[in-house]
Amino acid sequence: MSRMIIEIFRSSKKDEMYLYVEKSKGLTNVPEALMERFGKGISAMTMLITEDQKLARADAGAVMKAIQEQGFYLQLPPVRDEYLLDLYKTPTQAAY
């Protein structure tokens, strides 16, 4: 069973967007274009991760594989249900 110490950064520009990187390397392997969209990385937590560990919205094995292959794992915000977005489009004035 392999293990890795990772650091998780949250985006300063987009809610619920996170970058997982190897703690010892930090954000050095993240492409500049991605960092422009991600914004300033705000450290959310550091943790020891194993392949069979449960994570909230990511597969630990996929996270470790992406970090080993490309130097980072990007977790995008969850998809919003279309009907919830429509709630904000409806008029808010009351009709009597």
Backbone as CSV, one residue per row, in Angstrom:
resi,resn,N_x,N_y,N_z,CA_x,CA_y,CA_z,C_x,C_y,C_z
1,MET,0.851,-1.187,0.000,0.000,0.000,0.000,0.889,1.239,0.000
2,SER,0.669,2.134,-0.963,1.479,3.347,-1.024,0.802,4.486,-0.271
3,ARG,1.625,5.396,0.181,1.153,6.554,0.945,1.819,7.803,0.396
4,MET,1.204,8.937,0.632,1.738,10.195,0.150,1.255,11.314,1.072
5,ILE,2.124,12.256,1.355,1.717,13.440,2.116,1.349,14.507,1.092
6,ILE,0.092,14.942,1.156,-0.387,15.926,0.191,-0.818,17.207,0.896
7,GLU,-0.844,18.281,0.119,-1.388,19.542,0.594,-2.519,19.920,-0.334
8,ILE,-3.608,20.368,0.226,-4.791,20.739,-0.546,-4.950,22.252,-0.475
9,PHE,-5.033,22.869,-1.653,-5.219,24.315,-1.752,-6.604,24.600,-2.297
10,ARG,-7.261,25.616,-1.747,-8.543,26.044,-2.298,-8.313,27.287,-3.147
11,SER,-9.158,27.450,-4.137,-9.022,28.558,-5.079,-9.501,29.864,-4.454
12,SER,-8.802,30.939,-4.778,-9.238,32.258,-4.327,-10.243,32.857,-5.311
13,LYS,-10.409,32.222,-6.488,-11.302,32.759,-7.512,-12.597,31.977,-7.677
14,LYS,-12.600,30.688,-7.372,-13.760,29.850,-7.649,-14.093,29.019,-6.411
15,ASP,-15.324,29.143,-5.930,-15.765,28.363,-4.774,-15.715,26.874,-5.075
16,GLU,-15.311,26.103,-4.103,-15.295,24.638,-4.148,-14.370,24.060,-5.224
17,MET,-13.358,24.801,-5.629,-12.328,24.288,-6.536,-11.060,24.092,-5.709
18,TYR,-10.474,22.888,-5.798,-9.310,22.548,-4.984,-8.211,21.929,-5.825
19,LEU,-6.962,22.194,-5.441,-5.785,21.576,-6.050,-5.110,20.710,-5.007
20,TYR,-4.875,19.445,-5.350,-4.155,18.521,-4.485,-2.747,18.390,-5.054
21,VAL,-1.730,18.590,-4.223,-0.338,18.470,-4.665,0.472,17.732,-3.612
22,GLU,1.625,17.224,-4.025,2.527,16.600,-3.066,3.099,17.690,-2.174
23,LYS,3.061,17.480,-0.876,3.471,18.501,0.095,4.883,19.001,-0.157
24,SER,5.820,18.098,-0.459,7.219,18.493,-0.618,7.460,19.350,-1.859
25,LYS,6.580,19.253,-2.863,6.772,20.008,-4.111,5.903,21.249,-4.203
26,GLY,4.827,21.290,-3.454,3.952,22.452,-3.469,3.332,22.680,-4.841
27,LEU,3.171,23.938,-5.207,2.521,24.310,-6.460,3.490,24.442,-7.628
28,THR,4.734,23.975,-7.474,5.742,24.157,-8.520,5.423,23.411,-9.805
29,ASN,4.703,22.287,-9.762,4.397,21.496,-10.953,3.071,21.868,-11.601
30,VAL,2.385,22.865,-11.064,1.089,23.271,-11.612,1.342,24.262,-12.750
31,PRO,0.750,24.014,-13.941,0.963,24.918,-15.074,0.508,26.350,-14.769
32,GLU,1.218,27.304,-15.342,0.921,28.724,-15.117,-0.492,29.089,-15.570
33,ALA,-0.931,28.516,-16.695,-2.280,28.811,-17.201,-3.353,28.386,-16.202
34,LEU,-3.148,27.254,-15.565,-4.097,26.783,-14.559,-4.074,27.699,-13.339
35,MET,-2.901,28.119,-12.930,-2.800,28.995,-11.756,-3.472,30.344,-12.005
36,GLU,-3.472,30.812,-13.257,-4.167,32.069,-13.570,-5.665,31.925,-13.352
37,ARG,-6.230,30.799,-13.751,-7.668,30.558,-13.546,-7.986,30.204,-12.099
38,PHE,-7.058,29.495,-11.441,-7.258,29.045,-10.071,-7.132,30.197,-9.084
39,GLY,-6.243,31.123,-9.386,-5.991,32.236,-8.472,-4.938,31.857,-7.446
40,LYS,-4.873,32.632,-6.397,-3.909,32.352,-5.340,-4.361,31.110,-4.573
41,GLY,-3.480,30.137,-4.467,-3.810,28.930,-3.719,-3.768,29.194,-2.228
42,ILE,-4.879,28.935,-1.557,-4.972,29.126,-0.114,-4.941,27.739,0.524
43,SER,-3.929,27.492,1.337,-3.767,26.168,1.931,-4.968,25.828,2.808
44,ALA,-5.618,24.710,2.467,-6.792,24.269,3.224,-6.420,23.209,4.256
45,MET,-5.540,22.262,3.846,-5.105,21.230,4.790,-3.941,20.440,4.218
46,THR,-3.233,19.773,5.117,-2.174,18.834,4.766,-2.568,17.503,5.376
47,MET,-2.405,16.426,4.602,-2.810,15.125,5.123,-2.006,13.997,4.503
48,LEU,-1.976,12.882,5.204,-1.389,11.648,4.699,-2.504,10.896,3.987
49,ILE,-2.257,10.523,2.730,-3.287,9.860,1.939,-2.813,8.474,1.527
50,THR,-3.725,7.514,1.545,-3.454,6.160,1.078,-4.450,5.837,-0.037
51,GLU,-4.130,4.834,-0.844,-4.965,4.502,-2.003,-6.388,4.110,-1.633
52,ASP,-6.567,3.457,-0.500,-7.900,2.981,-0.122,-8.652,3.932,0.805
53,GLN,-8.119,5.112,0.995,-8.735,6.091,1.885,-9.982,6.703,1.245
54,LYS,-10.969,7.018,2.073,-12.174,7.677,1.579,-11.984,9.184,1.651
55,LEU,-12.278,9.842,0.544,-12.264,11.298,0.493,-13.678,11.773,0.184
56,ALA,-13.965,13.022,0.503,-15.330,13.530,0.358,-15.841,13.473,-1.081
57,ARG,-15.093,14.039,-2.032,-15.584,14.099,-3.414,-14.550,13.645,-4.434
58,ALA,-13.584,12.853,-4.012,-12.560,12.373,-4.941,-12.153,10.958,-4.557
59,ASP,-11.656,10.228,-5.538,-11.145,8.887,-5.312,-9.661,9.007,-4.963
60,ALA,-9.263,8.494,-3.823,-7.885,8.640,-3.355,-6.878,8.048,-4.338
61,GLY,-7.205,6.909,-4.939,-6.315,6.291,-5.919,-6.112,7.180,-7.131
62,ALA,-7.197,7.793,-7.612,-7.108,8.703,-8.763,-6.317,9.957,-8.411
63,VAL,-6.479,10.449,-7.194,-5.732,11.625,-6.744,-4.236,11.322,-6.743
64,MET,-3.865,10.187,-6.165,-2.447,9.817,-6.083,-1.851,9.595,-7.477
65,LYS,-2.608,8.943,-8.351,-2.123,8.680,-9.706,-1.898,9.990,-10.469
66,ALA,-2.850,10.924,-10.366,-2.715,12.214,-11.053,-1.522,13.002,-10.519
67,ILE,-1.319,12.972,-9.212,-0.188,13.701,-8.620,1.125,13.093,-9.100
68,GLN,1.203,11.772,-9.171,2.434,11.117,-9.632,2.697,11.392,-11.106
69,GLU,1.642,11.424,-11.928,1.811,11.587,-13.370,1.965,13.034,-13.815
70,GLN,1.160,13.939,-13.254,1.199,15.317,-13.726,1.569,16.343,-12.658
71,GLY,1.710,15.895,-11.421,2.148,16.797,-10.357,1.031,17.451,-9.567
72,PHE,-0.221,17.213,-9.968,-1.349,17.812,-9.256,-2.629,17.068,-9.605
73,TYR,-3.664,17.300,-8.793,-5.008,16.800,-9.070,-5.940,17.979,-8.867
74,LEU,-6.757,18.278,-9.866,-7.697,19.394,-9.788,-9.089,18.863,-9.499
75,GLN,-9.679,19.335,-8.419,-11.061,18.978,-8.082,-11.944,20.160,-8.431
76,LEU,-12.829,19.959,-9.389,-13.729,21.017,-9.832,-14.951,21.104,-8.927
77,PRO,-15.629,22.260,-8.932,-16.845,22.379,-8.125,-17.905,21.392,-8.605
78,PRO,-18.801,20.966,-7.714,-19.856,20.040,-8.140,-20.802,20.728,-9.123
79,VAL,-21.403,19.943,-9.998,-22.349,20.469,-10.969,-23.639,20.838,-10.243
80,ARG,-24.137,22.002,-10.540,-25.389,22.451,-9.925,-26.557,21.924,-10.742
81,ASP,-27.605,21.508,-10.073,-28.800,21.056,-10.770,-29.451,22.236,-11.481
82,GLU,-29.878,22.008,-12.700,-30.443,23.071,-13.535,-31.662,23.722,-12.889
83,TYR,-32.513,22.918,-12.260,-33.717,23.497,-11.668,-33.389,24.451,-10.517
84,LEU,-32.290,24.227,-9.825,-31.906,25.144,-8.756,-31.430,26.474,-9.324
85,LEU,-30.772,26.433,-10.470,-30.328,27.665,-11.095,-31.522,28.496,-11.561
86,ASP,-32.619,27.839,-11.973,-33.805,28.548,-12.423,-34.458,29.348,-11.303
87,LEU,-34.251,28.946,-10.065,-34.832,29.675,-8.941,-34.342,31.119,-8.890
88,TYR,-33.112,31.342,-9.331,-32.540,32.680,-9.296,-32.953,33.514,-10.495
89,LYS,-33.533,32.897,-11.520,-33.948,33.616,-12.724,-35.392,34.103,-12.635
90,THR,-36.172,33.541,-11.749,-37.580,33.914,-11.664,-37.711,35.302,-11.053
91,PRO,-38.719,36.024,-11.477,-38.920,37.377,-10.917,-39.200,37.293,-9.417
92,THR,-38.714,38.265,-8.715,-38.897,38.265,-7.263,-39.989,39.220,-6.801
93,GLN,-40.595,39.983,-7.727,-41.661,40.901,-7.327,-42.956,40.133,-7.138
94,ALA,-43.654,40.468,-6.104,-44.925,39.822,-5.838,-46.014,40.454,-6.720
95,ALA,-46.920,39.640,-7.220,-48.041,40.115,-8.023,-49.318,39.939,-7.210
96,TYR,-50.008,41.038,-6.960,-51.245,40.985,-6.159,-52.445,41.134,-7.032
